[in-house]
Amino acid sequence: MAKIAAIAWAPNNLKLAICTSDRIIHLFDEMGEKKDKFSTKPVEPKVNQSNILEYILRLMAINTFKLTWQAVNDL
């Protein structure tokens, strides 16, 4: 697994979201079992000269109903 970039707990402590430096969000249940994973994408995609998307995940929050995050392009 890559380095951790952000962590968010649900207010009811039933979900944990971890975003790694490779911009993948991993979702865990209250028992610590991995339930899902998905990749993130920037709001305004910017591609560098090597055709690689450049962005940093700056903020992640989770509530009882959904997970939200903010990715910004300024490196």
N, CA, C and O atoms as a Tripos MOL2 file, in Angstrom:
@<TRIPOS>MOLECULE
protein
  300   299    75     0     0
PROTEIN
NO_CHARGES

@<TRIPOS>ATOM
      1 N           0.8390   -1.1740    0.0000 N.3       1 MET1
      2 CA          0.0000    0.0000    0.0000 C.3       1 MET1
      3 C           0.8890    1.2450    0.0000 C.2       1 MET1
      4 O           1.9740    1.2390    0.5830 O.2       1 MET1
      5 N           0.4340    2.2900   -0.6430 N.am      2 ALA2
      6 CA          1.1760    3.5470   -0.7370 C.3       2 ALA2
      7 C           1.0540    4.3410    0.5680 C.2       2 ALA2
      8 O           0.2900    3.9720    1.4600 O.2       2 ALA2
      9 N           1.8090    5.4240    0.6670 N.am      3 LYS3
     10 CA          1.7500    6.2890    1.8440 C.3       3 LYS3
     11 C           0.3590    6.9010    1.9780 C.2       3 LYS3
     12 O          -0.3290    7.1320    0.9830 O.2       3 LYS3
     13 N          -0.0430    7.1580    3.2130 N.am      4 ILE4
     14 CA         -1.3600    7.7380    3.4860 C.3       4 ILE4
     15 C          -1.3120    9.2420    3.2730 C.2       4 ILE4
     16 O          -0.4330    9.9260    3.7970 O.2       4 ILE4
     17 N          -2.2730    9.7540    2.4940 N.am      5 ALA5
     18 CA         -2.3620   11.1910    2.2210 C.3       5 ALA5
     19 C          -3.4630   11.8460    3.0420 C.2       5 ALA5
     20 O          -3.3370   13.0150    3.4050 O.2       5 ALA5
     21 N          -4.5460   11.1230    3.3470 N.am      6 ALA6
     22 CA         -5.6590   11.6770    4.1220 C.3       6 ALA6
     23 C          -6.4480   10.5430    4.7690 C.2       6 ALA6
     24 O          -6.5170    9.4320    4.2430 O.2       6 ALA6
     25 N          -7.0430   10.8500    5.9230 N.am      7 ILE7
     26 CA         -7.8750    9.8910    6.6520 C.3       7 ILE7
     27 C          -9.1430   10.6080    7.0870 C.2       7 ILE7
     28 O          -9.0970   11.7710    7.4880 O.2       7 ILE7
     29 N         -10.2770    9.9150    7.0090 N.am      8 ALA8
     30 CA        -11.5390   10.4900    7.4820 C.3       8 ALA8
     31 C         -12.3800    9.4050    8.1490 C.2       8 ALA8
     32 O         -12.5290    8.3070    7.6130 O.2       8 ALA8
     33 N         -12.9280    9.7210    9.3210 N.am      9 TRP9
     34 CA        -13.8530    8.8430   10.0360 C.3       9 TRP9
     35 C         -15.2680    9.3410    9.8350 C.2       9 TRP9
     36 O         -15.4950   10.5490    9.7590 O.2       9 TRP9
     37 N         -16.2160    8.4350    9.7470 N.am     10 ALA10
     38 CA        -17.6300    8.8210    9.7510 C.3      10 ALA10
     39 C         -17.9920    9.2630   11.1650 C.2      10 ALA10
     40 O         -17.4460    8.7290   12.1300 O.2      10 ALA10
     41 N         -18.9040   10.2280   11.3080 N.am     11 PRO11
     42 CA        -19.2980   10.6890   12.6470 C.3      11 PRO11
     43 C         -19.8270    9.5670   13.5520 C.2      11 PRO11
     44 O         -19.6730    9.6380   14.7720 O.2      11 PRO11
     45 N         -20.4360    8.5510   12.9760 N.am     12 ASN12
     46 CA        -20.9650    7.4430   13.7740 C.3      12 ASN12
     47 C         -19.9290    6.3360   14.0010 C.2      12 ASN12
     48 O         -20.2520    5.2930   14.5700 O.2      12 ASN12
     49 N         -18.6860    6.5590   13.5580 N.am     13 ASN13
     50 CA        -17.5740    5.6100   13.7220 C.3      13 ASN13
     51 C         -17.7960    4.2660   13.0440 C.2      13 ASN13
     52 O         -17.1850    3.2710   13.4340 O.2      13 ASN13
     53 N         -18.6600    4.2210   12.0350 N.am     14 LEU14
     54 CA        -18.9210    2.9650   11.3440 C.3      14 LEU14
     55 C         -18.1610    2.8360   10.0280 C.2      14 LEU14
     56 O         -18.1330    1.7590    9.4330 O.2      14 LEU14
     57 N         -17.5420    3.9270    9.5690 N.am     15 LYS15
     58 CA        -16.7950    3.8870    8.3100 C.3      15 LYS15
     59 C         -15.4940    4.6580    8.4630 C.2      15 LYS15
     60 O         -15.4190    5.6610    9.1720 O.2      15 LYS15
     61 N         -14.4710    4.1600    7.7770 N.am     16 LEU16
     62 CA        -13.1700    4.8170    7.7290 C.3      16 LEU16
     63 C         -12.7580    4.9120    6.2710 C.2      16 LEU16
     64 O         -12.8370    3.9290    5.5350 O.2      16 LEU16
     65 N         -12.3190    6.0860    5.8540 N.am     17 ALA17
     66 CA        -11.8270    6.2810    4.4900 C.3      17 ALA17
     67 C         -10.3660    6.6930    4.5740 C.2      17 ALA17
     68 O         -10.0090    7.5810    5.3480 O.2      17 ALA17
     69 N          -9.5290    6.0520    3.7810 N.am     18 ILE18
     70 CA         -8.1080    6.3710    3.7220 C.3      18 ILE18
     71 C          -7.7450    6.6360    2.2680 C.2      18 ILE18
     72 O          -8.0100    5.8110    1.3940 O.2      18 ILE18
     73 N          -7.1410    7.7810    2.0160 N.am     19 CYS19
     74 CA         -6.6550    8.0880    0.6750 C.3      19 CYS19
     75 C          -5.1360    7.9440    0.6810 C.2      19 CYS19
     76 O          -4.4520    8.5190    1.5280 O.2      19 CYS19
     77 N          -4.6290    7.1870   -0.2530 N.am     20 THR20
     78 CA         -3.1940    6.9700   -0.3390 C.3      20 THR20
     79 C          -2.5600    7.9470   -1.3280 C.2      20 THR20
     80 O          -3.2590    8.6230   -2.0820 O.2      20 THR20
     81 N          -1.2550    8.0090   -1.3140 N.am     21 SER21
     82 CA         -0.5440    8.9580   -2.1730 C.3      21 SER21
     83 C          -0.7350    8.6580   -3.6590 C.2      21 SER21
     84 O          -0.4640    9.5170   -4.4990 O.2      21 SER21
     85 N          -1.1870    7.4770   -3.9870 N.am     22 ASP22
     86 CA         -1.4900    7.1600   -5.3860 C.3      22 ASP22
     87 C          -2.9290    7.5440   -5.7570 C.2      22 ASP22
     88 O          -3.4360    7.1550   -6.8090 O.2      22 ASP22
     89 N          -3.5790    8.3200   -4.8680 N.am     23 ARG23
     90 CA         -4.9090    8.9080   -5.0800 C.3      23 ARG23
     91 C          -6.0330    7.8710   -5.1440 C.2      23 ARG23
     92 O          -7.0250    8.0690   -5.8440 O.2      23 ARG23
     93 N          -5.8750    6.7850   -4.4230 N.am     24 ILE24
     94 CA         -6.9040    5.7590   -4.3150 C.3      24 ILE24
     95 C          -7.5260    5.8700   -2.9300 C.2      24 ILE24
     96 O          -6.8090    5.9240   -1.9300 O.2      24 ILE24
     97 N          -8.8590    5.9050   -2.8630 N.am     25 ILE25
     98 CA         -9.5540    5.9420   -1.5850 C.3      25 ILE25
     99 C         -10.0030    4.5300   -1.2380 C.2      25 ILE25
    100 O         -10.6600    3.8600   -2.0350 O.2      25 ILE25
    101 N          -9.6400    4.0870   -0.0370 N.am     26 HIS26
    102 CA         -9.9940    2.7610    0.4690 C.3      26 HIS26
    103 C         -11.0210    2.9540    1.5800 C.2      26 HIS26
    104 O         -10.8070    3.7540    2.4910 O.2      26 HIS26
    105 N         -12.1330    2.2290    1.5110 N.am     27 LEU27
    106 CA        -13.1820    2.3090    2.5230 C.3      27 LEU27
    107 C         -13.1810    1.0560    3.3860 C.2      27 LEU27
    108 O         -13.0970   -0.0630    2.8800 O.2      27 LEU27
    109 N         -13.2750    1.2610    4.7010 N.am     28 PHE28
    110 CA        -13.2750    0.1730    5.6750 C.3      28 PHE28
    111 C         -14.5150    0.2720    6.5430 C.2      28 PHE28
    112 O         -15.0430    1.3620    6.7660 O.2      28 PHE28
    113 N         -14.9800   -0.8770    7.0340 N.am     29 ASP29
    114 CA        -16.1210   -0.8720    7.9470 C.3      29 ASP29
    115 C         -15.6350   -0.7650    9.3850 C.2      29 ASP29
    116 O         -14.4390   -0.6220    9.6400 O.2      29 ASP29
    117 N         -16.5870   -0.8370   10.3310 N.am     30 GLU30
    118 CA        -16.2450   -0.6670   11.7440 C.3      30 GLU30
    119 C         -15.3670   -1.7850   12.2920 C.2      30 GLU30
    120 O         -14.7510   -1.6230   13.3450 O.2      30 GLU30
    121 N         -15.3010   -2.9100   11.5970 N.am     31 MET31
    122 CA        -14.4560   -4.0230   12.0240 C.3      31 MET31
    123 C         -13.0600   -3.9530   11.3950 C.2      31 MET31
    124 O         -12.2140   -4.8080   11.6560 O.2      31 MET31
    125 N         -12.8280   -2.9360   10.5710 N.am     32 GLY32
    126 CA        -11.5260   -2.7850    9.9270 C.3      32 GLY32
    127 C         -11.3770   -3.5820    8.6470 C.2      32 GLY32
    128 O         -10.2780   -3.6860    8.1030 O.2      32 GLY32
    129 N         -12.4700   -4.1430    8.1620 N.am     33 GLU33
    130 CA        -12.4310   -4.9140    6.9240 C.3      33 GLU33
    131 C         -12.5960   -3.9860    5.7270 C.2      33 GLU33
    132 O         -13.4670   -3.1160    5.7150 O.2      33 GLU33
    133 N         -11.7530   -4.1830    4.7250 N.am     34 LYS34
    134 CA        -11.8150   -3.3620    3.5200 C.3      34 LYS34
    135 C         -13.0760   -3.6950    2.7410 C.2      34 LYS34
    136 O         -13.3320   -4.8570    2.4240 O.2      34 LYS34
    137 N         -13.8760   -2.6530    2.4300 N.am     35 LYS35
    138 CA        -15.1430   -2.8630    1.7570 C.3      35 LYS35
    139 C         -15.1530   -2.3820    0.3130 C.2      35 LYS35
    140 O         -15.8750   -2.9370   -0.5150 O.2      35 LYS35
    141 N         -14.3610   -1.3550   -0.0040 N.am     36 ASP36
    142 CA        -14.3980   -0.8010   -1.3520 C.3      36 ASP36
    143 C         -13.1460    0.0280   -1.5820 C.2      36 ASP36
    144 O         -12.4470    0.3990   -0.6390 O.2      36 ASP36
    145 N         -12.8730    0.3150   -2.8500 N.am     37 LYS37
    146 CA        -11.8060    1.2440   -3.1900 C.3      37 LYS37
    147 C         -12.1360    1.8690   -4.5350 C.2      37 LYS37
    148 O         -12.7530    1.2370   -5.3930 O.2      37 LYS37
    149 N         -11.7210    3.1070   -4.7090 N.am     38 PHE38
    150 CA        -11.9490    3.7850   -5.9780 C.3      38 PHE38
    151 C         -10.9190    4.8880   -6.1440 C.2      38 PHE38
    152 O         -10.3280    5.3550   -5.1710 O.2      38 PHE38
    153 N         -10.7140    5.2940   -7.3780 N.am     39 SER39
    154 CA         -9.7320    6.3400   -7.6610 C.3      39 SER39
    155 C         -10.4070    7.7060   -7.6410 C.2      39 SER39
    156 O         -11.6220    7.8190   -7.8020 O.2      39 SER39
    157 N          -9.6080    8.7220   -7.4430 N.am     40 THR40
    158 CA        -10.1050   10.0940   -7.4360 C.3      40 THR40
    159 C          -9.7650   10.7550   -8.7640 C.2      40 THR40
    160 O          -9.0120   10.2090   -9.5720 O.2      40 THR40
    161 N         -10.3280   11.9300   -8.9750 N.am     41 LYS41
    162 CA         -9.9850   12.7020  -10.1670 C.3      41 LYS41
    163 C         -10.0660   14.1830   -9.8160 C.2      41 LYS41
    164 O         -10.8240   14.5590   -8.9220 O.2      41 LYS41
    165 N          -9.3090   15.0210  -10.4940 N.am     42 PRO42
    166 CA         -9.3170   16.4500  -10.1850 C.3      42 PRO42
    167 C         -10.5580   17.1400  -10.7310 C.2      42 PRO42
    168 O         -11.1980   16.6540  -11.6640 O.2      42 PRO42
    169 N         -10.8860   18.2810  -10.1330 N.am     43 VAL43
    170 CA        -12.0160   19.0710  -10.6060 C.3      43 VAL43
    171 C         -11.7160   19.6240  -11.9900 C.2      43 VAL43
    172 O         -12.5520   19.5450  -12.8900 O.2      43 VAL43
    173 N         -10.5280   20.1820  -12.1580 N.am     44 GLU44
    174 CA        -10.0890   20.7240  -13.4410 C.3      44 GLU44
    175 C          -8.8510   19.9500  -13.8900 C.2      44 GLU44
    176 O          -7.7390   20.2830  -13.4810 O.2      44 GLU44
    177 N          -9.0230   18.9370  -14.7130 N.am     45 PRO45
    178 CA         -7.8750   18.1180  -15.1200 C.3      45 PRO45
    179 C          -6.8010   18.9340  -15.8450 C.2      45 PRO45
    180 O          -7.0960   19.6850  -16.7750 O.2      45 PRO45
    181 N          -5.5600   18.7730  -15.4060 N.am     46 LYS46
    182 CA         -4.4200   19.3730  -16.0760 C.3      46 LYS46
    183 C          -3.3920   18.2670  -16.3000 C.2      46 LYS46
    184 O          -3.0110   17.5550  -15.3710 O.2      46 LYS46
    185 N          -2.9600   18.1390  -17.5270 N.am     47 VAL47
    186 CA         -2.0170   17.0780  -17.8840 C.3      47 VAL47
    187 C          -0.6520   17.7090  -18.1110 C.2      47 VAL47
    188 O          -0.5320   18.7230  -18.7970 O.2      47 VAL47
    189 N           0.3830   17.0930  -17.5240 N.am     48 ASN48
    190 CA          1.7330   17.6250  -17.7260 C.3      48 ASN48
    191 C           2.3000   17.1200  -19.0510 C.2      48 ASN48
    192 O           1.5950   16.4730  -19.8260 O.2      48 ASN48
    193 N           3.5570   17.4120  -19.3040 N.am     49 GLN49
    194 CA          4.1880   17.0480  -20.5800 C.3      49 GLN49
    195 C           4.2860   15.5420  -20.7820 C.2      49 GLN49
    196 O           4.4050   15.0770  -21.9160 O.2      49 GLN49
    197 N           4.2370   14.7850  -19.7100 N.am     50 SER50
    198 CA          4.3100   13.3220  -19.8050 C.3      50 SER50
    199 C           2.9270   12.6770  -19.8480 C.2      50 SER50
    200 O           2.8010   11.4650  -19.6730 O.2      50 SER50
    201 N           1.8820   13.4910  -20.0810 N.am     51 ASN51
    202 CA          0.4970   13.0100  -20.1110 C.3      51 ASN51
    203 C           0.0590   12.3890  -18.7830 C.2      51 ASN51
    204 O          -0.6820   11.4070  -18.7700 O.2      51 ASN51
    205 N           0.5140   12.9570  -17.6780 N.am     52 ILE52
    206 CA          0.1360   12.4830  -16.3540 C.3      52 ILE52
    207 C          -0.6830   13.5760  -15.6770 C.2      52 ILE52
    208 O          -0.2880   14.7420  -15.6710 O.2      52 ILE52
    209 N          -1.8330   13.1920  -15.1020 N.am     53 LEU53
    210 CA         -2.6530   14.1530  -14.3690 C.3      53 LEU53
    211 C          -1.9080   14.6090  -13.1220 C.2      53 LEU53
    212 O          -1.3990   13.7870  -12.3600 O.2      53 LEU53
    213 N          -1.8460   15.9230  -12.9180 N.am     54 GLU54
    214 CA         -1.1840   16.4690  -11.7420 C.3      54 GLU54
    215 C          -2.2080   17.0970  -10.8200 C.2      54 GLU54
    216 O          -2.8430   18.0880  -11.1830 O.2      54 GLU54
    217 N          -2.3780   16.5390   -9.6350 N.am     55 TYR55
    218 CA         -3.2200   17.1300   -8.6050 C.3      55 TYR55
    219 C          -2.8950   16.5030   -7.2610 C.2      55 TYR55
    220 O          -2.2930   15.4320   -7.1840 O.2      55 TYR55
    221 N          -3.3030   17.1880   -6.2100 N.am     56 ILE56
    222 CA         -3.0770   16.7280   -4.8430 C.3      56 ILE56
    223 C          -4.4230   16.6870   -4.1420 C.2      56 ILE56
    224 O          -5.2110   17.6250   -4.2600 O.2      56 ILE56
    225 N          -4.6940   15.6200   -3.4190 N.am     57 LEU57
    226 CA         -5.8960   15.5500   -2.6150 C.3      57 LEU57
    227 C          -5.6270   16.3410   -1.3290 C.2      57 LEU57
    228 O          -4.7710   15.9560   -0.5310 O.2      57 LEU57
    229 N          -6.3490   17.4320   -1.1310 N.am     58 ARG58
    230 CA         -6.1090   18.3160    0.0130 C.3      58 ARG58
    231 C          -7.0440   18.0710    1.1870 C.2      58 ARG58
    232 O          -6.6690   18.3150    2.3340 O.2      58 ARG58
    233 N          -8.2530   17.5920    0.9220 N.am     59 LEU59
    234 CA         -9.2560   17.5020    1.9710 C.3      59 LEU59
    235 C         -10.1750   16.3230    1.6970 C.2      59 LEU59
    236 O         -10.5600   16.0820    0.5520 O.2      59 LEU59
    237 N         -10.5250   15.5890    2.7450 N.am     60 MET60
    238 CA        -11.4540   14.4830    2.6010 C.3      60 MET60
    239 C         -12.3470   14.4630    3.8330 C.2      60 MET60
    240 O         -11.8670   14.6320    4.9540 O.2      60 MET60
    241 N         -13.6320   14.2600    3.6320 N.am     61 ALA61
    242 CA        -14.5830   14.1930    4.7400 C.3      61 ALA61
    243 C         -15.5920   13.0920    4.4520 C.2      61 ALA61
    244 O         -15.9230   12.8210    3.2980 O.2      61 ALA61
    245 N         -16.0650   12.4750    5.4940 N.am     62 ILE62
    246 CA        -17.0690   11.4160    5.3440 C.3      62 ILE62
    247 C         -18.1720   11.6690    6.3650 C.2      62 ILE62
    248 O         -17.8990   12.0210    7.5120 O.2      62 ILE62
    249 N         -19.4070   11.4890    5.9410 N.am     63 ASN63
    250 CA        -20.5140   11.5560    6.8950 C.3      63 ASN63
    251 C         -21.2640   10.2320    6.8210 C.2      63 ASN63
    252 O         -20.8130    9.2990    6.1570 O.2      63 ASN63
    253 N         -22.3700   10.1490    7.4770 N.am     64 THR64
    254 CA        -23.1140    8.8900    7.5310 C.3      64 THR64
    255 C         -23.5920    8.4540    6.1550 C.2      64 THR64
    256 O         -23.7580    7.2590    5.9080 O.2      64 THR64
    257 N         -23.8160    9.4080    5.2570 N.am     65 PHE65
    258 CA        -24.4340    9.0900    3.9810 C.3      65 PHE65
    259 C         -23.4750    9.0300    2.8010 C.2      65 PHE65
    260 O         -23.6870    8.2310    1.8890 O.2      65 PHE65
    261 N         -22.4090    9.8630    2.7850 N.am     66 LYS66
    262 CA        -21.5360    9.8570    1.6160 C.3      66 LYS66
    263 C         -20.1430   10.3660    1.9640 C.2      66 LYS66
    264 O         -19.9280   10.9910    3.0020 O.2      66 LYS66
    265 N         -19.2190   10.0850    1.0810 N.am     67 LEU67
    266 CA        -17.8330   10.5150    1.1980 C.3      67 LEU67
    267 C         -17.6120   11.6540    0.2140 C.2      67 LEU67
    268 O         -18.0390   11.5640   -0.9370 O.2      67 LEU67
    269 N         -16.9580   12.7130    0.6420 N.am     68 THR68
    270 CA        -16.6360   13.8210   -0.2490 C.3      68 THR68
    271 C         -15.1550   14.1370   -0.1180 C.2      68 THR68
    272 O         -14.5470   13.9030    0.9260 O.2      68 THR68
    273 N         -14.5840   14.6700   -1.1860 N.am     69 TRP69
    274 CA        -13.1820   15.0680   -1.1390 C.3      69 TRP69
    275 C         -12.9580   16.2440   -2.0690 C.2      69 TRP69
    276 O         -13.7670   16.5270   -2.9520 O.2      69 TRP69
    277 N         -11.8490   16.9180   -1.8510 N.am     70 GLN70
    278 CA        -11.4810   18.0520   -2.6930 C.3      70 GLN70
    279 C         -10.0710   17.8230   -3.1960 C.2      70 GLN70
    280 O          -9.1440   17.6190   -2.4130 O.2      70 GLN70
    281 N          -9.9180   17.8580   -4.5030 N.am     71 ALA71
    282 CA         -8.5990   17.7300   -5.1260 C.3      71 ALA71
    283 C          -8.2720   19.0420   -5.7960 C.2      71 ALA71
    284 O          -9.1320   19.6320   -6.4510 O.2      71 ALA71
    285 N          -7.0550   19.5090   -5.6480 N.am     72 VAL72
    286 CA         -6.6670   20.7650   -6.2680 C.3      72 VAL72
    287 C          -5.4790   20.5290   -7.1870 C.2      72 VAL72
    288 O          -4.7060   19.5900   -6.9970 O.2      72 VAL72
    289 N          -5.3450   21.3930   -8.1830 N.am     73 ASN73
    290 CA         -4.3110   21.2000   -9.1710 C.3      73 ASN73
    291 C          -2.9750   21.8540   -8.8270 C.2      73 ASN73
    292 O          -1.9500   21.5060   -9.4130 O.2      73 ASN73
    293 N          -2.9750   22.7960   -7.8840 N.am     74 ASP74
    294 CA         -1.7170   23.4700   -7.5890 C.3      74 ASP74
    295 C          -0.7830   22.5600   -6.8170 C.2      74 ASP74
    296 O          -1.1070   22.0960   -5.7240 O.2      74 ASP74
    297 N           0.3560   22.3150   -7.3860 N.am     75 LEU75
    298 CA          1.3250   21.4340   -6.7500 C.3      75 LEU75
    299 C           2.2860   22.2500   -6.0020 C.2      75 LEU75
    300 O           3.2020   21.7110   -5.3800 O.2      75 LEU75
@<TRIPOS>BOND
     1     1     2 1
     2     2     3 1
     3     3     4 2
     4     3     5 am
     5     5     6 1
     6     6     7 1
     7     7     8 2
     8     7     9 am
     9     9    10 1
    10    10    11 1
    11    11    12 2
    12    11    13 am
    13    13    14 1
    14    14    15 1
    15    15    16 2
    16    15    17 am
    17    17    18 1
    18    18    19 1
    19    19    20 2
    20    19    21 am
    21    21    22 1
    22    22    23 1
    23    23    24 2
    24    23    25 am
    25    25    26 1
    26    26    27 1
    27    27    28 2
    28    27    29 am
    29    29    30 1
    30    30    31 1
    31    31    32 2
    32    31    33 am
    33    33    34 1
    34    34    35 1
    35    35    36 2
    36    35    37 am
    37    37    38 1
    38    38    39 1
    39    39    40 2
    40    39    41 am
    41    41    42 1
    42    42    43 1
    43    43    44 2
    44    43    45 am
    45    45    46 1
    46    46    47 1
    47    47    48 2
    48    47    49 am
    49    49    50 1
    50    50    51 1
    51    51    52 2
    52    51    53 am
    53    53    54 1
    54    54    55 1
    55    55    56 2
    56    55    57 am
    57    57    58 1
    58    58    59 1
    59    59    60 2
    60    59    61 am
    61    61    62 1
    62    62    63 1
    63    63    64 2
    64    63    65 am
    65    65    66 1
    66    66    67 1
    67    67    68 2
    68    67    69 am
    69    69    70 1
    70    70    71 1
    71    71    72 2
    72    71    73 am
    73    73    74 1
    74    74    75 1
    75    75    76 2
    76    75    77 am
    77    77    78 1
    78    78    79 1
    79    79    80 2
    80    79    81 am
    81    81    82 1
    82    82    83 1
    83    83    84 2
    84    83    85 am
    85    85    86 1
    86    86    87 1
    87    87    88 2
    88    87    89 am
    89    89    90 1
    90    90    91 1
    91    91    92 2
    92    91    93 am
    93    93    94 1
    94    94    95 1
    95    95    96 2
    96    95    97 am
    97    97    98 1
    98    98    99 1
    99    99   100 2
   100    99   101 am
   101   101   102 1
   102   102   103 1
   103   103   104 2
   104   103   105 am
   105   105   106 1
   106   106   107 1
   107   107   108 2
   108   107   109 am
   109   109   110 1
   110   110   111 1
   111   111   112 2
   112   111   113 am
   113   113   114 1
   114   114   115 1
   115   115   116 2
   116   115   117 am
   117   117   118 1
   118   118   119 1
   119   119   120 2
   120   119   121 am
   121   121   122 1
   122   122   123 1
   123   123   124 2
   124   123   125 am
   125   125   126 1
   126   126   127 1
   127   127   128 2
   128   127   129 am
   129   129   130 1
   130   130   131 1
   131   131   132 2
   132   131   133 am
   133   133   134 1
   134   134   135 1
   135   135   136 2
   136   135   137 am
   137   137   138 1
   138   138   139 1
   139   139   140 2
   140   139   141 am
   141   141   142 1
   142   142   143 1
   143   143   144 2
   144   143   145 am
   145   145   146 1
   146   146   147 1
   147   147   148 2
   148   147   149 am
   149   149   150 1
   150   150   151 1
   151   151   152 2
   152   151   153 am
   153   153   154 1
   154   154   155 1
   155   155   156 2
   156   155   157 am
   157   157   158 1
   158   158   159 1
   159   159   160 2
   160   159   161 am
   161   161   162 1
   162   162   163 1
   163   163   164 2
   164   163   165 am
   165   165   166 1
   166   166   167 1
   167   167   168 2
   168   167   169 am
   169   169   170 1
   170   170   171 1
   171   171   172 2
   172   171   173 am
   173   173   174 1
   174   174   175 1
   175   175   176 2
   176   175   177 am
   177   177   178 1
   178   178   179 1
   179   179   180 2
   180   179   181 am
   181   181   182 1
   182   182   183 1
   183   183   184 2
   184   183   185 am
   185   185   186 1
   186   186   187 1
   187   187   188 2
   188   187   189 am
   189   189   190 1
   190   190   191 1
   191   191   192 2
   192   191   193 am
   193   193   194 1
   194   194   195 1
   195   195   196 2
   196   195   197 am
   197   197   198 1
   198   198   199 1
   199   199   200 2
   200   199   201 am
   201   201   202 1
   202   202   203 1
   203   203   204 2
   204   203   205 am
   205   205   206 1
   206   206   207 1
   207   207   208 2
   208   207   209 am
   209   209   210 1
   210   210   211 1
   211   211   212 2
   212   211   213 am
   213   213   214 1
   214   214   215 1
   215   215   216 2
   216   215   217 am
   217   217   218 1
   218   218   219 1
   219   219   220 2
   220   219   221 am
   221   221   222 1
   222   222   223 1
   223   223   224 2
   224   223   225 am
   225   225   226 1
   226   226   227 1
   227   227   228 2
   228   227   229 am
   229   229   230 1
   230   230   231 1
   231   231   232 2
   232   231   233 am
   233   233   234 1
   234   234   235 1
   235   235   236 2
   236   235   237 am
   237   237   238 1
   238   238   239 1
   239   239   240 2
   240   239   241 am
   241   241   242 1
   242   242   243 1
   243   243   244 2
   244   243   245 am
   245   245   246 1
   246   246   247 1
   247   247   248 2
   248   247   249 am
   249   249   250 1
   250   250   251 1
   251   251   252 2
   252   251   253 am
   253   253   254 1
   254   254   255 1
   255   255   256 2
   256   255   257 am
   257   257   258 1
   258   258   259 1
   259   259   260 2
   260   259   261 am
   261   261   262 1
   262   262   263 1
   263   263   264 2
   264   263   265 am
   265   265   266 1
   266   266   267 1
   267   267   268 2
   268   267   269 am
   269   269   270 1
   270   270   271 1
   271   271   272 2
   272   271   273 am
   273   273   274 1
   274   274   275 1
   275   275   276 2
   276   275   277 am
   277   277   278 1
   278   278   279 1
   279   279   280 2
   280   279   281 am
   281   281   282 1
   282   282   283 1
   283   283   284 2
   284   283   285 am
   285   285   286 1
   286   286   287 1
   287   287   288 2
   288   287   289 am
   289   289   290 1
   290   290   291 1
   291   291   292 2
   292   291   293 am
   293   293   294 1
   294   294   295 1
   295   295   296 2
   296   295   297 am
   297   297   298 1
   298   298   299 1
   299   299   300 2
@<TRIPOS>SUBSTRUCTURE
     1 MET1         2 RESIDUE 1 A MET
     2 ALA2         6 RESIDUE 1 A ALA
     3 LYS3        10 RESIDUE 1 A LYS
     4 ILE4        14 RESIDUE 1 A ILE
     5 ALA5        18 RESIDUE 1 A ALA
     6 ALA6        22 RESIDUE 1 A ALA
     7 ILE7        26 RESIDUE 1 A ILE
     8 ALA8        30 RESIDUE 1 A ALA
     9 TRP9        34 RESIDUE 1 A TRP
    10 ALA10       38 RESIDUE 1 A ALA
    11 PRO11       42 RESIDUE 1 A PRO
    12 ASN12       46 RESIDUE 1 A ASN
    13 ASN13       50 RESIDUE 1 A ASN
    14 LEU14       54 RESIDUE 1 A LEU
    15 LYS15       58 RESIDUE 1 A LYS
    16 LEU16       62 RESIDUE 1 A LEU
    17 ALA17       66 RESIDUE 1 A ALA
    18 ILE18       70 RESIDUE 1 A ILE
    19 CYS19       74 RESIDUE 1 A CYS
    20 THR20       78 RESIDUE 1 A THR
    21 SER21       82 RESIDUE 1 A SER
    22 ASP22       86 RESIDUE 1 A ASP
    23 ARG23       90 RESIDUE 1 A ARG
    24 ILE24       94 RESIDUE 1 A ILE
    25 ILE25       98 RESIDUE 1 A ILE
    26 HIS26      102 RESIDUE 1 A HIS
    27 LEU27      106 RESIDUE 1 A LEU
    28 PHE28      110 RESIDUE 1 A PHE
    29 ASP29      114 RESIDUE 1 A ASP
    30 GLU30      118 RESIDUE 1 A GLU
    31 MET31      122 RESIDUE 1 A MET
    32 GLY32      126 RESIDUE 1 A GLY
    33 GLU33      130 RESIDUE 1 A GLU
    34 LYS34      134 RESIDUE 1 A LYS
    35 LYS35      138 RESIDUE 1 A LYS
    36 ASP36      142 RESIDUE 1 A ASP
    37 LYS37      146 RESIDUE 1 A LYS
    38 PHE38      150 RESIDUE 1 A PHE
    39 SER39      154 RESIDUE 1 A SER
    40 THR40      158 RESIDUE 1 A THR
    41 LYS41      162 RESIDUE 1 A LYS
    42 PRO42      166 RESIDUE 1 A PRO
    43 VAL43      170 RESIDUE 1 A VAL
    44 GLU44      174 RESIDUE 1 A GLU
    45 PRO45      178 RESIDUE 1 A PRO
    46 LYS46      182 RESIDUE 1 A LYS
    47 VAL47      186 RESIDUE 1 A VAL
    48 ASN48      190 RESIDUE 1 A ASN
    49 GLN49      194 RESIDUE 1 A GLN
    50 SER50      198 RESIDUE 1 A SER
    51 ASN51      202 RESIDUE 1 A ASN
    52 ILE52      206 RESIDUE 1 A ILE
    53 LEU53      210 RESIDUE 1 A LEU
    54 GLU54      214 RESIDUE 1 A GLU
    55 TYR55      218 RESIDUE 1 A TYR
    56 ILE56      222 RESIDUE 1 A ILE
    57 LEU57      226 RESIDUE 1 A LEU
    58 ARG58      230 RESIDUE 1 A ARG
    59 LEU59      234 RESIDUE 1 A LEU
    60 MET60      238 RESIDUE 1 A MET
    61 ALA61      242 RESIDUE 1 A ALA
    62 ILE62      246 RESIDUE 1 A ILE
    63 ASN63      250 RESIDUE 1 A ASN
    64 THR64      254 RESIDUE 1 A THR
    65 PHE65      258 RESIDUE 1 A PHE
    66 LYS66      262 RESIDUE 1 A LYS
    67 LEU67      266 RESIDUE 1 A LEU
    68 THR68      270 RESIDUE 1 A THR
    69 TRP69      274 RESIDUE 1 A TRP
    70 GLN70      278 RESIDUE 1 A GLN
    71 ALA71      282 RESIDUE 1 A ALA
    72 VAL72      286 RESIDUE 1 A VAL
    73 ASN73      290 RESIDUE 1 A ASN
    74 ASP74      294 RESIDUE 1 A ASP
    75 LEU75      298 RESIDUE 1 A LEU
